[in-house]
Amino acid sequence: LTWKKIDGATGYEIYRSTKKDSGFKKLNTVKDTTYSNLSVDAGKTYYAQTNAGHNANKLKAEEVNKYYDEQK
């Protein structure tokens, strides 16, 4: 999973779900713009979401997802 850096972001929270629009659970917080999670089941579809931390405040998830979608 990779995404573009958000100016001023101090880290990114990574979430995953098997449902497209709900059920996201936090996996980790990272400082880089990449994340790899090998604990997946073959043949199962997963959806990812990221939130960027900005000086202890979170940016809107839609802003981060916009950047993630551009990477697809």
Salt bridges, closest charged atoms under 4 A:
GLU13 OE2 - LYS26 NZ 3.48
GLU13 OE1 - LYS58 NZ 3.29
ASP41 OD2 - LYS44 NZ 3.79
ASP69 OD1 - LYS72 NZ 3.38
GLU70 OE1 - LYS4 NZ 3.42
